Amino acid sequence: MDKAALATALGSPAPFGQSQFAFVRGNAFEAKVKADGGTELMRLLHERLGGGAEAPREVLVPDLTAAGPEGRAARTALALREATEAGGWALLDHPMLALEVAGSPTYLEPDAVAVHPDGTWTVVEIKSFPMIDGSADAAKVGAAARQSAVYVLALERIAELTEGVEVGHRVLLVCPKDFSNLPTASVVDVRKQRAVTRRQLARLTRIEDIAAALPEGTTFDPECSPQQLDAAVESVGATYAPECLAACELAFHCRAKARAAGAVEALGRSVRGELGGLTTVGAVLAAAAGKEGDPADPTVVALRRAAALRAEALEGSAACR
Ligand code: SF4
């Protein structure tokens, strides 16, 4: 579903995504990095991950045009195999990769994939955040590593059917150097992110199973009334956390629902974890006040102790006035 359209139809649009300025700037930088058949990009790749291979003089840039994502994914897989057999350097500009997520095919488009003469495939991510003195914002690099790890997993599906191929677990991150728009690159090891993503993908509930559990006739069509959509969204379990604000278009809607229900998740995942079986703010306050809760529960004991300390502190400050 189009979650941004759904959020707007629900009356909780979230200003989510890249600003237009950042988008244009990012595109211009990527075009610069890939200009001239990817000469500069391949130079950076050889410099950082060349592994002693001869510098790329001639680089194959296969045409990946095809109809629809399925067609493009098939064209990409063929181009990867052909480039590997050819035994030279190749650059696949915006290839299309397929990965099964929750039992359904998902299509992914990395910025580029490079094929080395020894049959290694390397994911290349081009970002517009700066690399200052050789290092970039750790949070942004972490996000790029998680994104690249998914591409690595998708490439591994193709590699399983191709002989003599190794998918590199070290990806090339290309960013503007310092405050210029000259490209520089660093190597990011995504083994950890790959393992985590792989485990998470294996644990996902299949989309058919989620759909089968929904009431008959449930629809997320943004043309429906807000009441119908509200009921439809409500029928799917959600666990809002403040982290959603940076990752999901429905965040404002889910936050309002979580707050209205007094759900402790709205206070953050760590707070939720510490509160154990107490799932609402009301239950937490009642436990702290000694009105509810199991007195043997360590969470209830800690809450009552905190409430007593707070009352003591307030009494002390009142006596000082
Ligand atoms: S709980 Fe979070 S991730 Fe799930 S739909 Fe709501 S905002 Fe999105």
Boltz pocket constraint, residues with backbone or C-beta under 6 A from the ligand:
constraints:
  - pocket:
      binder: B
      contacts: [[A, 237], [A, 238], [A, 239], [A, 240], [A, 241], [A, 244], [A, 248], [A, 249], [A, 250], [A, 251], [A, 252], [A, 254], [A, 255]]
      max_distance: 6.0
